[in-house]
Amino acid sequence: MTGLEVTMLLLAVAVVAVPLAKKMGLGSILGYVVAGAVIGPSGIGLIENVESIGRLAEFGVVFLLFIIGLELQPSRLWTMRRSILGLGSIQFLATAFVFTLLGLLAGLTFGLAVLIAGALSLSSTAFALQLLSEKKQLITRHGRAAFSILLFQDMAAIPILAAIPLLSGPGLGAATIENPLIGAATALFALLIIILAGRYVLRPVYRIVASARVRELFVAVALLTILGAAYLLEHVGLSMALGGFLAGVLLSETEYRHELEADINPFKGLLLGLFFLVVGINVDVSILSTQLGSVIVIGLGLVAVKMLILFILGRLSGYSITHAKGLALSISQGGEFAFVIFASAGSIGVLPEDLADLLVISVTLSMVATPLLYLLDQMVSRVATDETAEADIIVPEKDSQVIIAGFGRYGQMVGRLLKARKIPFTALEADATQVDFVRKFGNKVYYGDVSRLDLLRTAHADKASLFVLAIEDTKTSVQVAELVKKHFPHLVIFARARNRVHAYQLMEIGIDNIYRETFASSLETGRDVLKRLGLSDYESERTVEIFRRHDEAQLNAHRAYHYDMNKLAELAKDWAQELEELFEQDKTEQPSD
């Protein structure tokens, strides 16, 4: 196959495999690697050789580290230094120490054992953050701890990648052939050039380019900066990825950081996907049949060791069992940098090819295991909840007339208002992690499944007068609304709606007091924007009021069509036209000065 044909095939495979992998909860990285393994020489053999694009794919890692460098602003790292250098360094060093010992026991040389241990100690930033975000655990105590550890790991990956060429001995860089000392001095000189150029040259250059207002030129200068730094460091025997990272760090404190990130992200995403496809293609899938036992032992052993270390670290840091377990589950897998390190080490002969293939498949297994472990934990937690449903005994406040169902960010705001006026209320929350979190701040909240009738009776729903439905999950919110309407019809329900569709579902049940969670704050923002643009206070307030009344009228008028998205889209266009006409009419009716 020609280079163009190979590229087209890889793009087609990515378009099919990645959405499937994400739908299965495995993430895009695994989608790329597995797809590459399937079409590679040891799979169905569609591609026999990827040398024509292998070099291009390596730049995906360079761009990835450039983006990481942009995000790791020195000022931001300084504010998080304790959690990053504390939790992050302890986790990495402890895990690397254990894996190094295991590697030495397996007969590896010291240098190779340290390299592999360092790679296996890294977790998947993309994978873990996606899982934590989906489960709304990023703001929890263990979510913030996981983020700090992942930040440290991203930084730790840089010296590991930079050290790989040094493990192969002389002959890699142009300056390392004659004398190692000359090579080291040349490398330091190259680093110094990049740092000085970043501090004194890059900002003026970007300022000149930005003033030209030619977007293509700005992108070209960004690419030249990254590739130039990568080329220079590779030429002196260091890693191209280190060059990309340094370029990112040097530009992270400039005013062009966000624009650079937006411009480079498409290149990073495409080339990094290409890199992981190439990793999968180069993997010998036959290992699964010849060394299946080794794959399982390494993959699951990796997860078990990291989970144990993370759980112990969490408990020693004062976390509850729930938070320590959440930390252990979220970042116990191997990461994308392990693929990068093994591929880099294998390409220059530092890591034997068969061992590199075994490790890549084992890390892949560890990543597959993470969502499965989450599912298992949910099943166990659900069984434990059913068995201990009466453990959290609810004692409603004296004379409490208000029940708040769902004590997340929305329910807490309502509760704080009531508490400020010394109005008693009973707060219920189904997420044990959230209960632990808010209790630390002095809030009185009870753990329990709010969709259970017996729990509502225990909370004295029959004696209360108001029910604040602040549950975030749309499906659960509707279930609770139906339950309360049926069994406690006297309760006046004030319901939070995530969006218009959720609002329509609540209206169908017969709830009148519905509050779309971003509607009021969005109108406030719009009003202030109008004022800033020069409209008077009266004009801004009146514009917002007309919009609010018209939108609420539309919400009620269109409720019959909420199952028909095409009809709603058609009505929305008519609504927009009506709104413009309303403003024109209001303008003519206003008395002139």
N, C-alpha and C positions, 0 to 999 in steps of 0.2 A: 504494500500500500504506500502511496505517496504521503508526504507530510500533510498536505491539504486533506486527503481522505481520512487520515488518522485523526486529525483535528476535528473534522466534521462528525466522525463516529463518536469521539469522546464527548463532544457537546450534546449529541443526540442521547447518548447513554445517561449523561448527567441530568438532562431534562426529564427523563423517565424515572431514574433511580432515586434521586434526591427527594422529590415530593412523596414517593412511596415510603421511603425511610422515615421522613418526618411525620407522616401520617401514622406510622407504626410506633412513633415515640422514640425512635432510635437516633434521630438527629441527622443533619446533613453530612457531617464528617464520616460517620459510618456508612452512609449511603454512597459516598464517593469511593471509599476503600473497598466495600463489598462489590460495587459495580465494576471497579477495576479488576478485582480478582476474578469475577465471572467471565469478563471478556478477554482476560490475559492468556498467556501461553499455557498455564496449568488449569485454565477454566475451559471455555468453549473454543478458545484459540482464535478469536477474531483479530487480535493484535499480537504479533510476534515480537515486535521491536518498537520501542518508543524513544529511541535515541534522538530522533528528529525533533521531538518536543520536550525531551527530558530537561534540557538546559533552560528552556523557557519556563517550565513548571517550577524550577528552583526559585525563580523570582517571586513566586507567591509567598514564600517564607520571608523573603526580604521585605516585601510590602507589608506583610503581617506584623513584623517586628517594627517597621516604621510607624504603623498605626499605634502599636503598644507604646512606643516611645513618645508619640504625641500625647497619649492619654496619661502617661506617668509624669505629670508635671512635678518638678522638684518641690514647688510650694504645696501642692496637694499631698505629696508623699510625706512632707514634713509634718503636716497636721495629723497624719495617720501613722506616724513612725512607731508608736508604741505597739499598736496591734499588728502592724506589718512585721516589724523586726522581732517582736515578741512571739506571737503565735506562729507567724509565717516561718521564721528561722528555726524555731524549735521543731515544728512539724517536719520541715524539709530535712534537717540534720538527723533527727531521730529515725525517720523513715529510710534515709540514705544509708545510715549506719547499719540498720538491720539488714537491708538488701545487700550491702557490701559484704557482710559476714556470710550471708546465704550464698552469694556469688563465689566467695573464696572457698566455702565448703563444697561447692559444685565443681571446683577445679579451675576456675578462671584466674587469669593473672590479676594482680592488684589493680593496675591501670584500667583494665577492661571491666573488672568488677565495680570500680568506682563510677565509671562512665555509665554502665547499665543501671546501677543503683540510682544515680542522679536522674536518669531519664524516667525510670519507673516511679520515682518519688513525686513527679509532676502530675497534676490532675488536669482534666479538660476544662479550661475556662469557659469555652463556648457551651459545652455540654452541661456543666454544673449551673452556670448562671441561667441558662434556658430553663432547666428543671426548677430551680428556686423561684424564678419569675412566674412560671406557669402555676406553681403551687402557692404563690403569693407569700413566700417565705424570705424574700430578700431583706425586708425590714426587721425581721426577727433577730434575736440575739445570735443564733447560730448562722443566720444568713449573712449578717455583717461580719462575723468571724470567718466564714468561708470566703467572703470577698477579699478580706485582708490576706488570708493565706494564699489565695490565687494570685493576688498582686505580687507577693513575694516570689511565688513560683515563676511568674512571667519574667521577673528580673533575674532569677537564678538560672533560667534557661539560657540566658545570653552568654555567661562565662562557660557553660557546658559546651555550647556550640562553638565558641571561640577556641576552646581547648582541643577540639577534635583533631585539627590538623597537626597540633603539637604531638599527639600520641602516635602519629605515623612515622615520626622521625624526620631527618633532614630530607630536603628535596622537593618539598611542596611549594614553598614560596621562593621567589626569585632571590631573596636575600638570605635564605637559610641554607644554601648549598655549601658555601665556603665555611662559615663559622656560626654556631648558634648564637654567640654574643652579638655578632653583627646583625643577625636576623632579629634578635630581640630589640636592639637599638633602632633598627629600621621600622619595626612594627610600632614602637613607641613614638617615633618621629611622625609616622603616618597618622596615628591617633591625635597627636598634637596639632597637625595640619588641619584635620577635620574639626577639632574643637575651636581652634582660632578662626577658621573660615566661618564656622557657624556663629561665632560671637560677633565678628567684625565685618563679615562680608555678606552673609545671607540676608539679614534684615534689610540693608540698603538695596540689594538686588531685587528682593521681593517687593519693596516699596515702589521701585521704578516700574517693575512689571505690572503691579496692581494699578498704578496710575494710568497705564496704557489702556486699561479696560478691555483687554483682549483675553477672553477666557482660555482659548487654546494655548496662548503663550504662557499663561500662568501654570497650566497643567504641564506644559513642556518643561518649564523650569523646575517644577516639583519632581518630575521623573528624572531629570538630569541630576538633581541634588541626590536623590536616592541611589540611582545607578552609579553616579560618580563616587559616592562614599563606599558603596559595595565593591566596586572595581578596585579602588585604591587598597582597601584592606585585604581583598583576595590576592592582590598582586604581591603583598608582603607576607603572605602565608597565613593570614587570619581569615575569619569567616565573613562571607558576603553579608550574612544576616546581621552580624555585629555592626557593619557599616550602615545598614538600614535603620537599626535601632538608634545608633548615635545621631543620625540625621533627624530622626523623630524627636529625640530628647532635646536637641539644640533648637528645634523649631516649636517646642511645646509651650514656651512662654511668650511666643510672639502673637501679634494680633491676627495672624493668618492661620492659626491652628485649625479652626473649625472649617475654613474653606479648603485647606489642604486635605483634611480628613474626608470631606465630602467628595473631593476630586479623585483621591487615591482609592477610596473604598471599592469602586467598581473593578479596578485593576486587581486589587487585593483579593476580592471575592472570587473572581474568575480564575486567576492564576493559582490561588491556593486550592481551589477545587480541582484544577488540573493536576496540581502536585499530589493531592491525595488519590486521585485516579491513578497516577503513575505509581504511587506506593502500592496500591492494590494490584496493579498489573504485574509488578515485579515480585509479588509474593507467590511463593510456591504452595498452592492450595493442597497439594498432595500430602503435605505435612499433617493435615487433619486425619488422614487415613493411616499414616505411618507413625505419627507421634501424638496421637489424640490425647493420650494420658498426660504427656508433658504439657500440652497446651492447657488442659483443664487445671493441672496442678499449678502452673505458673499464673494463669489468668485469675483463677479463684483465690489462689494464695496471695496474689497481689492485692486483691480487694480485701481479703480477711486481715492481712497485716496492717494495711492503711486504716481500715475501720477501727481496729483495736487501738492503734496509736492515737487516732483522732478522738475516739471516745474517751480515752484516758486523759488526753490533753484538755478536752472539754470539761471533764469533771474536776481536774486540778485547777482549772481556771474559774471554778465556781458555778458552772452551768448546771441546770437541772438535768435529770436523766433524759427528758424529752429533747432538750436543746443539744445535749451531747450526742444523742442518737441522730438527730437531724444533721449535725455537722458531719458525723461519720458516714452517713448515707450519701450526702450530697457530693463529696469530693473524694470518694474512695476509689474511683476508677483511674485507669491510666489516661494520658492526655494526648492531644494532637502533637505536642512537642516531642513526645516519645517517638512518633512516626518520623518527625523531622530529624531527630538525633540519630535514630537507627539508619535512616536512609543516607544521611550525610556520612556517618561512620562506615557504612557498607560500601559507599561509592569510592572511597579512597583506601579500602582494604584494612581499616582499623578493626572492623567487626566482620567476622566470617559470614558469608552470605546465608548459609543454612541457619545460623544462630539468629541473624537479623530477621529472617522470615518467621522463625518460631516466635520471636519476641513480638513482632508486629501482630501476628494472629492472636497471641495471648492478650495483648493490650486491647485488641478489638473485642475479644470475649469479655474483658473486664468492663468495657463501655456498654456492651449489650446487657451485662448483669445489673447495671445501676437502675434502669427503669423497672426491671423485674423485682429488684430488692424493694423499691418504693411500693410496688403493688403488693408484695408480700407483707410489708410493714403495715399498709393500710388494712389488709385483711385481718392481721393479728390485732391491730388497734380496734377494728370494728367489733371483733369477737370480744375483746377485753372490755369495750364500752358496753356491749350488751350484757356482759356478765356483772359489770359493776355500775349499772345504770343508776342505782340508788345511792352511790358513794357520795355524790355532791348533794348534801341535804340543803334544800332551799328554805331559807327563813326570811320571808319578805319583810321589808321595813315596815314599822308601825305606821298605819294610815297611808300606806303606799297606794296611790291610784294609777300609777304609770308602770307599764312593763316595756322594756326596750329589748327587742329580739335582734341580736347581732350587735356585738360591741367592738366593731372595728373602728376605722377612722371616722365613719359617718355617725355611728351610734354613740361614740365617745363624745363628739361635739354636743349632741343633744343632752347627754348625761351631765356634761360639765356645766351647761346652762342651768339645768335643773338643780344641780348641786350648789351652784352659786346663789340660787334663791332659796336654798334649804328645803327644796321640794323632794320628798322621798320617792325612790323608784327602785324597781327590781330589774337588774340587767342579766340577760341570758346569752351565752355564747357557746357554739358547738365545736369550736376549734380549741383544743386543749393548749396548744402552743400560744395562741392569742390570749387565753385566760391567764397563763403564767406571766406573759409579758405585761399585760395591763395591771395585774395585781402588784407588780413591783413598783408601780407608780402610785400605790395607795388606793386603787379603785376596787370597789366591792362588786364582783361579778361572779356569777354561778356558771359552772360548766354543765352542759346538757344539750341533748338534741331537741331543738325548739319545735320540730315537726311532730313531736310526740304529745298526744293529748294528756297523758298522765303528768307529764312535766309541767304543762301549762296549768293544770288543776293545782299542782303543788305550789306553783308560783302565785296562786290566788287570782287567776285570770277571771274567775267568776265574781270577784269582789272589786276588781280594778275598773276604771272607767276609760282609760286611754291605752292604746297599744301602738307603740312605735315600731314599725316593721323596717329595720335597717339592715337586713341580710343582703350581702353582696351577690351571692349566687342566685341567678334569675329563677331557675327551676325550683330551688328550695323556697325562695321568697313566695312564689305563687302557691306552692303546697301549703305553707304556713298560713297564708292569707285565706285560702279556702277552708282550712281547719278552724281558724278563729271565727270566720263568718258563720260557719255551720254550728259550732258549739257555744260560742260566746257572742251572739248577735248584738248584745248591748254595748260591746266595746267599740269605741270610735277609733278607727285605724288611721294612722298617719304613715303612709308608705313611701319608702325610697324606691325610685325607678332608675335602673341603670341607663335606659334609653327609651326611645319612643315605643318600640315593640313591647318592652317590659311594661311600660305605662298602659298600653292597650290591653295587655293580659290582666292587669290589676283592675282596670275599668270594667272588663267583662265580668269579674267576680262581684262588682258592685261597690268598689272602694272609690270614695269621692276625693279624699285628701291625698293626692299623689304629688310627689316632689321629685322632679328629674334632677339627678345629683349634680350635674354641671350646668344646669340651665341658669340659675340665679347668678352664679359666679361668672358665667360667660357674659351675661347681660351687664354685670357690674364692670367687667373688663372693657366691653364695647363702649359703655358710657364714658369711661375715663379716656379711652382712645379718641372718641369724638371731641371731648373737651381739649385734649392735647392738640388736635388738628385745628382748633380755632372756633369750634361751635360754642355758643354760650351755654351756661348751666341749664337754662330753661330748654333750649333746643335739644341738648343731649338727653335730658331727662324725658322730654316728650317723645323723642325718637325711640328710646328704649321702651317707654310705656306703650306706644302704638304697636311696636313689634311684639311685646309680651302679650298684649290682649289678642292680637291677631293670631299669634302662634297657638295660644291656648284655645282659641275658638276653632282653629283648624284641627287641633288634636282631638277635640270632641266631635267635630263634624265628620272626620275621616275614620272614626273608630270602627265603623262597619266594614271597612275595606282592609283592616290590618293584616288579613291573611293573604291579600293580593298585592305583592310588592310592585308589580307592573302598574297597577292602578294607582298605588300610592305615589309612584314616581311621576305619573302623569298629573296627578292632582297637585304634587309639589311644584311643578312648573307653573300651573295656574295660580297657585298660592303666591309664588314669587312675583308674578305679574300684578296680582291684586295688591300686594304690599307696596309695590312701586306706585301704583295709582293712588293708594291711600296717602302716601307721603306727598305726592303732587297735589292732591286735594287739600291736605292739611296746610301746605305751603300757601295756597291761594286764599285759604280762610283766615290766615294769620293777619292781624292788623299791621300795616306798614308803619315804620317810624316817622 
